[in-house]
Amino acid sequence: MIVMCSECGSDVSSSADFCPNCGAQPSYFIKKPKQKISTPTQKKKSKLQNDVNNLFSSLGCFIALIIFAFVIKFIAELFGWSF
Ligand SMILES: [Zn+2]
């Protein structure tokens, strides 16, 4: 396990008897602060949610277009127009 020397900030093995850089005692060794881990899964999920929303909205547009076409066709047949 790698720890950090609180005296000089260098990486030290936790089994070391002293810091090879500054010679500090193991009592000066501290655990390295955990780096903030970004959450790609959550981002991915929200992106997926956006994709689903886009799909549904485009699907809604598509259905509206079909209904519109049917209405036009109905009106055309009502007035005896031919396409
Ligand atoms: Zn040190």
PDB file of the backbone (N, CA, C, O) and the ligand in Angstrom, with CONECT records:
HET     ZN  A 101       1
ATOM      1  N   MET A   1       0.850  -1.200   0.000  1.00  0.00           N
ATOM      2  CA  MET A   1       0.000   0.000   0.000  1.00  0.00           C
ATOM      3  C   MET A   1       0.881   1.245   0.000  1.00  0.00           C
ATOM      4  O   MET A   1       1.887   1.313   0.706  1.00  0.00           O
ATOM      5  N   ILE A   2       0.496   2.197  -0.780  1.00  0.00           N
ATOM      6  CA  ILE A   2       1.266   3.432  -0.887  1.00  0.00           C
ATOM      7  C   ILE A   2       0.582   4.511  -0.052  1.00  0.00           C
ATOM      8  O   ILE A   2      -0.610   4.778  -0.198  1.00  0.00           O
ATOM      9  N   VAL A   3       1.360   5.111   0.810  1.00  0.00           N
ATOM     10  CA  VAL A   3       0.836   6.210   1.609  1.00  0.00           C
ATOM     11  C   VAL A   3       1.610   7.476   1.267  1.00  0.00           C
ATOM     12  O   VAL A   3       2.552   7.455   0.476  1.00  0.00           O
ATOM     13  N   MET A   4       1.203   8.546   1.864  1.00  0.00           N
ATOM     14  CA  MET A   4       1.849   9.819   1.577  1.00  0.00           C
ATOM     15  C   MET A   4       2.550  10.318   2.836  1.00  0.00           C
ATOM     16  O   MET A   4       2.017  10.217   3.941  1.00  0.00           O
ATOM     17  N   CYS A   5       3.742  10.851   2.653  1.00  0.00           N
ATOM     18  CA  CYS A   5       4.454  11.449   3.772  1.00  0.00           C
ATOM     19  C   CYS A   5       3.896  12.841   4.012  1.00  0.00           C
ATOM     20  O   CYS A   5       3.877  13.683   3.115  1.00  0.00           O
ATOM     21  N   SER A   6       3.441  13.068   5.243  1.00  0.00           N
ATOM     22  CA  SER A   6       2.841  14.371   5.537  1.00  0.00           C
ATOM     23  C   SER A   6       3.912  15.451   5.664  1.00  0.00           C
ATOM     24  O   SER A   6       3.599  16.641   5.672  1.00  0.00           O
ATOM     25  N   GLU A   7       5.140  15.047   5.760  1.00  0.00           N
ATOM     26  CA  GLU A   7       6.222  16.021   5.884  1.00  0.00           C
ATOM     27  C   GLU A   7       6.616  16.601   4.534  1.00  0.00           C
ATOM     28  O   GLU A   7       6.749  17.815   4.383  1.00  0.00           O
ATOM     29  N   CYS A   8       6.801  15.717   3.549  1.00  0.00           N
ATOM     30  CA  CYS A   8       7.259  16.210   2.247  1.00  0.00           C
ATOM     31  C   CYS A   8       6.252  15.933   1.130  1.00  0.00           C
ATOM     32  O   CYS A   8       6.392  16.453   0.023  1.00  0.00           O
ATOM     33  N   GLY A   9       5.254  15.127   1.416  1.00  0.00           N
ATOM     34  CA  GLY A   9       4.208  14.893   0.430  1.00  0.00           C
ATOM     35  C   GLY A   9       4.556  13.873  -0.623  1.00  0.00           C
ATOM     36  O   GLY A   9       3.845  13.750  -1.620  1.00  0.00           O
ATOM     37  N   SER A  10       5.640  13.133  -0.426  1.00  0.00           N
ATOM     38  CA  SER A  10       6.010  12.147  -1.438  1.00  0.00           C
ATOM     39  C   SER A  10       5.359  10.804  -1.137  1.00  0.00           C
ATOM     40  O   SER A  10       4.989  10.519   0.002  1.00  0.00           O
ATOM     41  N   ASP A  11       5.225   9.990  -2.170  1.00  0.00           N
ATOM     42  CA  ASP A  11       4.636   8.661  -2.003  1.00  0.00           C
ATOM     43  C   ASP A  11       5.630   7.754  -1.301  1.00  0.00           C
ATOM     44  O   ASP A  11       6.799   7.674  -1.682  1.00  0.00           O
ATOM     45  N   VAL A  12       5.151   7.075  -0.278  1.00  0.00           N
ATOM     46  CA  VAL A  12       5.990   6.175   0.497  1.00  0.00           C
ATOM     47  C   VAL A  12       5.256   4.862   0.659  1.00  0.00           C
ATOM     48  O   VAL A  12       4.030   4.834   0.767  1.00  0.00           O
ATOM     49  N   SER A  13       6.011   3.771   0.677  1.00  0.00           N
ATOM     50  CA  SER A  13       5.402   2.481   0.995  1.00  0.00           C
ATOM     51  C   SER A  13       5.043   2.459   2.472  1.00  0.00           C
ATOM     52  O   SER A  13       5.816   2.904   3.320  1.00  0.00           O
ATOM     53  N   SER A  14       3.854   1.934   2.770  1.00  0.00           N
ATOM     54  CA  SER A  14       3.418   1.901   4.174  1.00  0.00           C
ATOM     55  C   SER A  14       4.291   0.972   5.008  1.00  0.00           C
ATOM     56  O   SER A  14       4.287   1.063   6.236  1.00  0.00           O
ATOM     57  N   SER A  15       5.038   0.080   4.362  1.00  0.00           N
ATOM     58  CA  SER A  15       5.929  -0.824   5.101  1.00  0.00           C
ATOM     59  C   SER A  15       7.313  -0.217   5.312  1.00  0.00           C
ATOM     60  O   SER A  15       8.174  -0.835   5.938  1.00  0.00           O
ATOM     61  N   ALA A  16       7.532   1.004   4.785  1.00  0.00           N
ATOM     62  CA  ALA A  16       8.849   1.632   4.936  1.00  0.00           C
ATOM     63  C   ALA A  16       9.059   2.073   6.385  1.00  0.00           C
ATOM     64  O   ALA A  16       8.115   2.465   7.071  1.00  0.00           O
ATOM     65  N   ASP A  17      10.313   2.001   6.835  1.00  0.00           N
ATOM     66  CA  ASP A  17      10.623   2.394   8.215  1.00  0.00           C
ATOM     67  C   ASP A  17      10.727   3.911   8.347  1.00  0.00           C
ATOM     68  O   ASP A  17      10.547   4.476   9.426  1.00  0.00           O
ATOM     69  N   PHE A  18      11.020   4.547   7.228  1.00  0.00           N
ATOM     70  CA  PHE A  18      11.100   6.003   7.231  1.00  0.00           C
ATOM     71  C   PHE A  18      10.897   6.498   5.813  1.00  0.00           C
ATOM     72  O   PHE A  18      10.989   5.723   4.860  1.00  0.00           O
ATOM     73  N   CYS A  19      10.623   7.776   5.669  1.00  0.00           N
ATOM     74  CA  CYS A  19      10.424   8.352   4.346  1.00  0.00           C
ATOM     75  C   CYS A  19      11.761   8.405   3.610  1.00  0.00           C
ATOM     76  O   CYS A  19      12.714   8.999   4.114  1.00  0.00           O
ATOM     77  N   PRO A  20      11.846   7.797   2.432  1.00  0.00           N
ATOM     78  CA  PRO A  20      13.106   7.817   1.693  1.00  0.00           C
ATOM     79  C   PRO A  20      13.473   9.219   1.198  1.00  0.00           C
ATOM     80  O   PRO A  20      14.613   9.467   0.806  1.00  0.00           O
ATOM     81  N   ASN A  21      12.524  10.105   1.221  1.00  0.00           N
ATOM     82  CA  ASN A  21      12.795  11.461   0.718  1.00  0.00           C
ATOM     83  C   ASN A  21      13.293  12.388   1.823  1.00  0.00           C
ATOM     84  O   ASN A  21      14.290  13.091   1.661  1.00  0.00           O
ATOM     85  N   CYS A  22      12.579  12.375   2.951  1.00  0.00           N
ATOM     86  CA  CYS A  22      12.953  13.310   4.016  1.00  0.00           C
ATOM     87  C   CYS A  22      13.296  12.604   5.325  1.00  0.00           C
ATOM     88  O   CYS A  22      13.724  13.251   6.281  1.00  0.00           O
ATOM     89  N   GLY A  23      13.111  11.271   5.377  1.00  0.00           N
ATOM     90  CA  GLY A  23      13.489  10.524   6.571  1.00  0.00           C
ATOM     91  C   GLY A  23      12.504  10.616   7.708  1.00  0.00           C
ATOM     92  O   GLY A  23      12.850  10.297   8.846  1.00  0.00           O
ATOM     93  N   ALA A  24      11.276  11.046   7.432  1.00  0.00           N
ATOM     94  CA  ALA A  24      10.279  11.158   8.501  1.00  0.00           C
ATOM     95  C   ALA A  24       9.854   9.774   8.971  1.00  0.00           C
ATOM     96  O   ALA A  24       9.925   8.801   8.220  1.00  0.00           O
ATOM     97  N   GLN A  25       9.415   9.699  10.211  1.00  0.00           N
ATOM     98  CA  GLN A  25       8.974   8.433  10.792  1.00  0.00           C
ATOM     99  C   GLN A  25       7.634   8.013  10.182  1.00  0.00           C
ATOM    100  O   GLN A  25       6.893   8.857   9.678  1.00  0.00           O
ATOM    101  N   PRO A  26       7.315   6.698  10.226  1.00  0.00           N
ATOM    102  CA  PRO A  26       6.022   6.213   9.687  1.00  0.00           C
ATOM    103  C   PRO A  26       4.812   6.879  10.322  1.00  0.00           C
ATOM    104  O   PRO A  26       3.733   6.881   9.730  1.00  0.00           O
ATOM    105  N   SER A  27       4.972   7.456  11.539  1.00  0.00           N
ATOM    106  CA  SER A  27       3.837   8.145  12.161  1.00  0.00           C
ATOM    107  C   SER A  27       3.440   9.382  11.365  1.00  0.00           C
ATOM    108  O   SER A  27       2.344   9.918  11.529  1.00  0.00           O
ATOM    109  N   TYR A  28       4.353   9.827  10.497  1.00  0.00           N
ATOM    110  CA  TYR A  28       4.040  10.987   9.653  1.00  0.00           C
ATOM    111  C   TYR A  28       3.318  10.575   8.365  1.00  0.00           C
ATOM    112  O   TYR A  28       2.801  11.399   7.610  1.00  0.00           O
ATOM    113  N   PHE A  29       3.314   9.249   8.158  1.00  0.00           N
ATOM    114  CA  PHE A  29       2.673   8.798   6.919  1.00  0.00           C
ATOM    115  C   PHE A  29       1.159   8.900   7.049  1.00  0.00           C
ATOM    116  O   PHE A  29       0.585   8.553   8.081  1.00  0.00           O
ATOM    117  N   ILE A  30       0.537   9.371   6.010  1.00  0.00           N
ATOM    118  CA  ILE A  30      -0.930   9.480   6.010  1.00  0.00           C
ATOM    119  C   ILE A  30      -1.455   8.814   4.742  1.00  0.00           C
ATOM    120  O   ILE A  30      -0.747   8.703   3.741  1.00  0.00           O
ATOM    121  N   LYS A  31      -2.666   8.390   4.804  1.00  0.00           N
ATOM    122  CA  LYS A  31      -3.304   7.820   3.617  1.00  0.00           C
ATOM    123  C   LYS A  31      -3.490   8.912   2.575  1.00  0.00           C
ATOM    124  O   LYS A  31      -3.826  10.056   2.881  1.00  0.00           O
ATOM    125  N   LYS A  32      -3.263   8.519   1.365  1.00  0.00           N
ATOM    126  CA  LYS A  32      -3.445   9.501   0.292  1.00  0.00           C
ATOM    127  C   LYS A  32      -4.907   9.896   0.212  1.00  0.00           C
ATOM    128  O   LYS A  32      -5.794   9.045   0.271  1.00  0.00           O
ATOM    129  N   PRO A  33      -5.154  11.191   0.079  1.00  0.00           N
ATOM    130  CA  PRO A  33      -6.552  11.622  -0.063  1.00  0.00           C
ATOM    131  C   PRO A  33      -7.146  11.030  -1.327  1.00  0.00           C
ATOM    132  O   PRO A  33      -6.546  11.068  -2.402  1.00  0.00           O
ATOM    133  N   LYS A  34      -8.328  10.489  -1.169  1.00  0.00           N
ATOM    134  CA  LYS A  34      -8.981   9.861  -2.331  1.00  0.00           C
ATOM    135  C   LYS A  34      -9.329  10.914  -3.368  1.00  0.00           C
ATOM    136  O   LYS A  34      -9.869  11.978  -3.064  1.00  0.00           O
ATOM    137  N   GLN A  35      -9.003  10.578  -4.580  1.00  0.00           N
ATOM    138  CA  GLN A  35      -9.355  11.505  -5.660  1.00  0.00           C
ATOM    139  C   GLN A  35     -10.849  11.403  -5.924  1.00  0.00           C
ATOM    140  O   GLN A  35     -11.453  10.331  -5.880  1.00  0.00           O
ATOM    141  N   LYS A  36     -11.397  12.538  -6.191  1.00  0.00           N
ATOM    142  CA  LYS A  36     -12.835  12.583  -6.455  1.00  0.00           C
ATOM    143  C   LYS A  36     -13.129  11.823  -7.742  1.00  0.00           C
ATOM    144  O   LYS A  36     -12.646  12.154  -8.825  1.00  0.00           O
ATOM    145  N   ILE A  37     -13.926  10.812  -7.572  1.00  0.00           N
ATOM    146  CA  ILE A  37     -14.248   9.980  -8.727  1.00  0.00           C
ATOM    147  C   ILE A  37     -15.526  10.504  -9.374  1.00  0.00           C
ATOM    148  O   ILE A  37     -16.565  10.624  -8.725  1.00  0.00           O
ATOM    149  N   SER A  38     -15.433  10.799 -10.610  1.00  0.00           N
ATOM    150  CA  SER A  38     -16.636  11.238 -11.316  1.00  0.00           C
ATOM    151  C   SER A  38     -17.551  10.042 -11.518  1.00  0.00           C
ATOM    152  O   SER A  38     -17.099   8.897 -11.506  1.00  0.00           O
ATOM    153  N   THR A  39     -18.793  10.300 -11.697  1.00  0.00           N
ATOM    154  CA  THR A  39     -19.765   9.231 -11.851  1.00  0.00           C
ATOM    155  C   THR A  39     -20.203   9.136 -13.306  1.00  0.00           C
ATOM    156  O   THR A  39     -21.212   9.721 -13.700  1.00  0.00           O
ATOM    157  N   PRO A  40     -19.441   8.396 -14.096  1.00  0.00           N
ATOM    158  CA  PRO A  40     -19.798   8.275 -15.517  1.00  0.00           C
ATOM    159  C   PRO A  40     -21.094   7.500 -15.731  1.00  0.00           C
ATOM    160  O   PRO A  40     -21.818   7.716 -16.702  1.00  0.00           O
ATOM    161  N   THR A  41     -21.370   6.571 -14.774  1.00  0.00           N
ATOM    162  CA  THR A  41     -22.582   5.769 -14.953  1.00  0.00           C
ATOM    163  C   THR A  41     -23.821   6.649 -14.858  1.00  0.00           C
ATOM    164  O   THR A  41     -24.791   6.475 -15.596  1.00  0.00           O
ATOM    165  N   GLN A  42     -23.758   7.614 -13.915  1.00  0.00           N
ATOM    166  CA  GLN A  42     -24.911   8.495 -13.750  1.00  0.00           C
ATOM    167  C   GLN A  42     -25.078   9.391 -14.978  1.00  0.00           C
ATOM    168  O   GLN A  42     -26.188   9.646 -15.445  1.00  0.00           O
ATOM    169  N   LYS A  43     -23.920   9.863 -15.488  1.00  0.00           N
ATOM    170  CA  LYS A  43     -23.993  10.688 -16.694  1.00  0.00           C
ATOM    171  C   LYS A  43     -24.566   9.886 -17.854  1.00  0.00           C
ATOM    172  O   LYS A  43     -25.390  10.362 -18.634  1.00  0.00           O
ATOM    173  N   LYS A  44     -24.082   8.622 -17.930  1.00  0.00           N
ATOM    174  CA  LYS A  44     -24.547   7.764 -19.010  1.00  0.00           C
ATOM    175  C   LYS A  44     -26.047   7.561 -18.909  1.00  0.00           C
ATOM    176  O   LYS A  44     -26.770   7.563 -19.905  1.00  0.00           O
ATOM    177  N   LYS A  45     -26.496   7.383 -17.653  1.00  0.00           N
ATOM    178  CA  LYS A  45     -27.920   7.153 -17.432  1.00  0.00           C
ATOM    179  C   LYS A  45     -28.739   8.360 -17.869  1.00  0.00           C
ATOM    180  O   LYS A  45     -29.772   8.224 -18.524  1.00  0.00           O
ATOM    181  N   SER A  46     -28.248   9.568 -17.487  1.00  0.00           N
ATOM    182  CA  SER A  46     -28.993  10.755 -17.851  1.00  0.00           C
ATOM    183  C   SER A  46     -28.984  10.955 -19.364  1.00  0.00           C
ATOM    184  O   SER A  46     -29.958  11.437 -19.944  1.00  0.00           O
ATOM    185  N   LYS A  47     -27.863  10.575 -20.000  1.00  0.00           N
ATOM    186  CA  LYS A  47     -27.802  10.683 -21.460  1.00  0.00           C
ATOM    187  C   LYS A  47     -28.810   9.733 -22.085  1.00  0.00           C
ATOM    188  O   LYS A  47     -29.491  10.072 -23.053  1.00  0.00           O
ATOM    189  N   LEU A  48     -28.892   8.535 -21.514  1.00  0.00           N
ATOM    190  CA  LEU A  48     -29.863   7.557 -22.005  1.00  0.00           C
ATOM    191  C   LEU A  48     -31.277   8.094 -21.841  1.00  0.00           C
ATOM    192  O   LEU A  48     -32.130   7.937 -22.715  1.00  0.00           O
ATOM    193  N   GLN A  49     -31.503   8.738 -20.687  1.00  0.00           N
ATOM    194  CA  GLN A  49     -32.818   9.327 -20.441  1.00  0.00           C
ATOM    195  C   GLN A  49     -33.126  10.381 -21.502  1.00  0.00           C
ATOM    196  O   GLN A  49     -34.253  10.478 -21.988  1.00  0.00           O
ATOM    197  N   ASN A  50     -32.100  11.174 -21.855  1.00  0.00           N
ATOM    198  CA  ASN A  50     -32.290  12.179 -22.890  1.00  0.00           C
ATOM    199  C   ASN A  50     -32.619  11.526 -24.222  1.00  0.00           C
ATOM    200  O   ASN A  50     -33.486  11.992 -24.962  1.00  0.00           O
ATOM    201  N   ASP A  51     -31.901  10.422 -24.521  1.00  0.00           N
ATOM    202  CA  ASP A  51     -32.150   9.716 -25.772  1.00  0.00           C
ATOM    203  C   ASP A  51     -33.580   9.201 -25.819  1.00  0.00           C
ATOM    204  O   ASP A  51     -34.259   9.286 -26.842  1.00  0.00           O
ATOM    205  N   VAL A  52     -34.021   8.659 -24.676  1.00  0.00           N
ATOM    206  CA  VAL A  52     -35.393   8.137 -24.609  1.00  0.00           C
ATOM    207  C   VAL A  52     -36.384   9.269 -24.813  1.00  0.00           C
ATOM    208  O   VAL A  52     -37.371   9.118 -25.533  1.00  0.00           O
ATOM    209  N   ASN A  53     -36.119  10.401 -24.178  1.00  0.00           N
ATOM    210  CA  ASN A  53     -37.008  11.555 -24.326  1.00  0.00           C
ATOM    211  C   ASN A  53     -37.050  12.022 -25.776  1.00  0.00           C
ATOM    212  O   ASN A  53     -38.115  12.330 -26.311  1.00  0.00           O
ATOM    213  N   ASN A  54     -35.859  12.071 -26.413  1.00  0.00           N
ATOM    214  CA  ASN A  54     -35.794  12.480 -27.814  1.00  0.00           C
ATOM    215  C   ASN A  54     -36.576  11.517 -28.691  1.00  0.00           C
ATOM    216  O   ASN A  54     -37.294  11.924 -29.604  1.00  0.00           O
ATOM    217  N   LEU A  55     -36.424  10.230 -28.394  1.00  0.00           N
ATOM    218  CA  LEU A  55     -37.116   9.205 -29.167  1.00  0.00           C
ATOM    219  C   LEU A  55     -38.618   9.387 -29.061  1.00  0.00           C
ATOM    220  O   LEU A  55     -39.341   9.313 -30.054  1.00  0.00           O
ATOM    221  N   PHE A  56     -39.081   9.629 -27.823  1.00  0.00           N
ATOM    222  CA  PHE A  56     -40.513   9.781 -27.620  1.00  0.00           C
ATOM    223  C   PHE A  56     -41.029  11.047 -28.272  1.00  0.00           C
ATOM    224  O   PHE A  56     -42.124  11.057 -28.835  1.00  0.00           O
ATOM    225  N   SER A  57     -40.247  12.119 -28.202  1.00  0.00           N
ATOM    226  CA  SER A  57     -40.711  13.364 -28.800  1.00  0.00           C
ATOM    227  C   SER A  57     -40.751  13.245 -30.323  1.00  0.00           C
ATOM    228  O   SER A  57     -41.678  13.742 -30.963  1.00  0.00           O
ATOM    229  N   SER A  58     -39.738  12.582 -30.904  1.00  0.00           N
ATOM    230  CA  SER A  58     -39.738  12.404 -32.356  1.00  0.00           C
ATOM    231  C   SER A  58     -40.842  11.441 -32.764  1.00  0.00           C
ATOM    232  O   SER A  58     -41.442  11.579 -33.830  1.00  0.00           O
ATOM    233  N   LEU A  59     -41.104  10.453 -31.894  1.00  0.00           N
ATOM    234  CA  LEU A  59     -42.195   9.513 -32.158  1.00  0.00           C
ATOM    235  C   LEU A  59     -43.536  10.251 -32.140  1.00  0.00           C
ATOM    236  O   LEU A  59     -44.421   9.990 -32.955  1.00  0.00           O
ATOM    237  N   GLY A  60     -43.659  11.183 -31.187  1.00  0.00           N
ATOM    238  CA  GLY A  60     -44.869  11.977 -31.104  1.00  0.00           C
ATOM    239  C   GLY A  60     -45.064  12.821 -32.347  1.00  0.00           C
ATOM    240  O   GLY A  60     -46.181  12.940 -32.850  1.00  0.00           O
ATOM    241  N   CYS A  61     -43.977  13.413 -32.851  1.00  0.00           N
ATOM    242  CA  CYS A  61     -44.033  14.195 -34.087  1.00  0.00           C
ATOM    243  C   CYS A  61     -44.446  13.313 -35.250  1.00  0.00           C
ATOM    244  O   CYS A  61     -45.244  13.714 -36.097  1.00  0.00           O
ATOM    245  N   PHE A  62     -43.892  12.103 -35.281  1.00  0.00           N
ATOM    246  CA  PHE A  62     -44.178  11.169 -36.367  1.00  0.00           C
ATOM    247  C   PHE A  62     -45.653  10.794 -36.366  1.00  0.00           C
ATOM    248  O   PHE A  62     -46.300  10.770 -37.413  1.00  0.00           O
ATOM    249  N   ILE A  63     -46.178  10.501 -35.181  1.00  0.00           N
ATOM    250  CA  ILE A  63     -47.595  10.120 -35.052  1.00  0.00           C
ATOM    251  C   ILE A  63     -48.484  11.292 -35.453  1.00  0.00           C
ATOM    252  O   ILE A  63     -49.487  11.113 -36.143  1.00  0.00           O
ATOM    253  N   ALA A  64     -48.107  12.494 -35.015  1.00  0.00           N
ATOM    254  CA  ALA A  64     -48.871  13.686 -35.371  1.00  0.00           C
ATOM    255  C   ALA A  64     -48.885  13.878 -36.892  1.00  0.00           C
ATOM    256  O   ALA A  64     -49.899  14.266 -37.471  1.00  0.00           O
ATOM    257  N   LEU A  65     -47.753  13.601 -37.518  1.00  0.00           N
ATOM    258  CA  LEU A  65     -47.650  13.726 -38.977  1.00  0.00           C
ATOM    259  C   LEU A  65     -48.580  12.733 -39.668  1.00  0.00           C
ATOM    260  O   LEU A  65     -49.252  13.067 -40.643  1.00  0.00           O
ATOM    261  N   ILE A  66     -48.607  11.499 -39.142  1.00  0.00           N
ATOM    262  CA  ILE A  66     -49.465  10.465 -39.733  1.00  0.00           C
ATOM    263  C   ILE A  66     -50.932  10.862 -39.583  1.00  0.00           C
ATOM    264  O   ILE A  66     -51.715  10.740 -40.525  1.00  0.00           O
ATOM    265  N   ILE A  67     -51.299  11.336 -38.395  1.00  0.00           N
ATOM    266  CA  ILE A  67     -52.686  11.766 -38.151  1.00  0.00           C
ATOM    267  C   ILE A  67     -53.034  12.913 -39.095  1.00  0.00           C
ATOM    268  O   ILE A  67     -54.126  12.958 -39.663  1.00  0.00           O
ATOM    269  N   PHE A  68     -52.087  13.841 -39.253  1.00  0.00           N
ATOM    270  CA  PHE A  68     -52.294  14.975 -40.147  1.00  0.00           C
ATOM    271  C   PHE A  68     -52.519  14.487 -41.578  1.00  0.00           C
ATOM    272  O   PHE A  68     -53.391  14.989 -42.287  1.00  0.00           O
ATOM    273  N   ALA A  69     -51.721  13.503 -41.989  1.00  0.00           N
ATOM    274  CA  ALA A  69     -51.847  12.960 -43.345  1.00  0.00           C
ATOM    275  C   ALA A  69     -53.205  12.296 -43.535  1.00  0.00           C
ATOM    276  O   ALA A  69     -53.841  12.437 -44.580  1.00  0.00           O
ATOM    277  N   PHE A  70     -53.643  11.563 -42.497  1.00  0.00           N
ATOM    278  CA  PHE A  70     -54.963  10.911 -42.562  1.00  0.00           C
ATOM    279  C   PHE A  70     -56.073  11.945 -42.657  1.00  0.00           C
ATOM    280  O   PHE A  70     -57.037  11.765 -43.401  1.00  0.00           O
ATOM    281  N   VAL A  71     -55.936  13.020 -41.905  1.00  0.00           N
ATOM    282  CA  VAL A  71     -56.947  14.076 -41.933  1.00  0.00           C
ATOM    283  C   VAL A  71     -56.999  14.709 -43.322  1.00  0.00           C
ATOM    284  O   VAL A  71     -58.077  14.947 -43.867  1.00  0.00           O
ATOM    285  N   ILE A  72     -55.826  14.978 -43.886  1.00  0.00           N
ATOM    286  CA  ILE A  72     -55.767  15.544 -45.240  1.00  0.00           C
ATOM    287  C   ILE A  72     -56.411  14.600 -46.239  1.00  0.00           C
ATOM    288  O   ILE A  72     -57.177  15.019 -47.107  1.00  0.00           O
ATOM    289  N   LYS A  73     -56.087  13.309 -46.105  1.00  0.00           N
ATOM    290  CA  LYS A  73     -56.632  12.295 -47.004  1.00  0.00           C
ATOM    291  C   LYS A  73     -58.162  12.233 -46.861  1.00  0.00           C
ATOM    292  O   LYS A  73     -58.892  12.128 -47.847  1.00  0.00           O
ATOM    293  N   PHE A  74     -58.621  12.301 -45.607  1.00  0.00           N
ATOM    294  CA  PHE A  74     -60.064  12.254 -45.336  1.00  0.00           C
ATOM    295  C   PHE A  74     -60.762  13.451 -45.978  1.00  0.00           C
ATOM    296  O   PHE A  74     -61.811  13.310 -46.607  1.00  0.00           O
ATOM    297  N   ILE A  75     -60.168  14.621 -45.810  1.00  0.00           N
ATOM    298  CA  ILE A  75     -60.753  15.834 -46.384  1.00  0.00           C
ATOM    299  C   ILE A  75     -60.743  15.749 -47.910  1.00  0.00           C
ATOM    300  O   ILE A  75     -61.693  16.153 -48.580  1.00  0.00           O
ATOM    301  N   ALA A  76     -59.640  15.213 -48.439  1.00  0.00           N
ATOM    302  CA  ALA A  76     -59.508  15.087 -49.889  1.00  0.00           C
ATOM    303  C   ALA A  76     -60.585  14.166 -50.444  1.00  0.00           C
ATOM    304  O   ALA A  76     -61.197  14.459 -51.471  1.00  0.00           O
ATOM    305  N   GLU A  77     -60.814  13.035 -49.747  1.00  0.00           N
ATOM    306  CA  GLU A  77     -61.844  12.096 -50.186  1.00  0.00           C
ATOM    307  C   GLU A  77     -63.220  12.703 -50.022  1.00  0.00           C
ATOM    308  O   GLU A  77     -64.121  12.440 -50.818  1.00  0.00           O
ATOM    309  N   LEU A  78     -63.383  13.520 -48.984  1.00  0.00           N
ATOM    310  CA  LEU A  78     -64.670  14.164 -48.727  1.00  0.00           C
ATOM    311  C   LEU A  78     -65.028  15.108 -49.867  1.00  0.00           C
ATOM    312  O   LEU A  78     -66.190  15.216 -50.260  1.00  0.00           O
ATOM    313  N   PHE A  79     -64.024  15.782 -50.386  1.00  0.00           N
ATOM    314  CA  PHE A  79     -64.272  16.751 -51.454  1.00  0.00           C
ATOM    315  C   PHE A  79     -64.054  16.138 -52.835  1.00  0.00           C
ATOM    316  O   PHE A  79     -64.187  16.812 -53.856  1.00  0.00           O
ATOM    317  N   GLY A  80     -63.713  14.836 -52.850  1.00  0.00           N
ATOM    318  CA  GLY A  80     -63.559  14.159 -54.127  1.00  0.00           C
ATOM    319  C   GLY A  80     -62.273  14.526 -54.859  1.00  0.00           C
ATOM    320  O   GLY A  80     -62.176  14.358 -56.074  1.00  0.00           O
ATOM    321  N   TRP A  81     -61.279  15.032 -54.113  1.00  0.00           N
ATOM    322  CA  TRP A  81     -60.022  15.327 -54.755  1.00  0.00           C
ATOM    323  C   TRP A  81     -59.267  14.014 -54.972  1.00  0.00           C
ATOM    324  O   TRP A  81     -59.425  13.067 -54.201  1.00  0.00           O
ATOM    325  N   SER A  82     -58.484  13.967 -55.977  1.00  0.00           N
ATOM    326  CA  SER A  82     -57.643  12.794 -56.204  1.00  0.00           C
ATOM    327  C   SER A  82     -56.168  13.178 -56.195  1.00  0.00           C
ATOM    328  O   SER A  82     -55.768  14.199 -56.755  1.00  0.00           O
ATOM    329  N   PHE A  83     -55.388  12.349 -55.556  1.00  0.00           N
ATOM    330  CA  PHE A  83     -53.940  12.594 -55.507  1.00  0.00           C
ATOM    331  C   PHE A  83     -53.233  11.595 -56.434  1.00  0.00           C
ATOM    332  O   PHE A  83     -52.007  11.620 -56.548  1.00  0.00           O
TER     333      PHE A  83
HETATM  334 ZN    ZN A 101       8.877  12.671   3.526  1.00  0.00          ZN2+
END
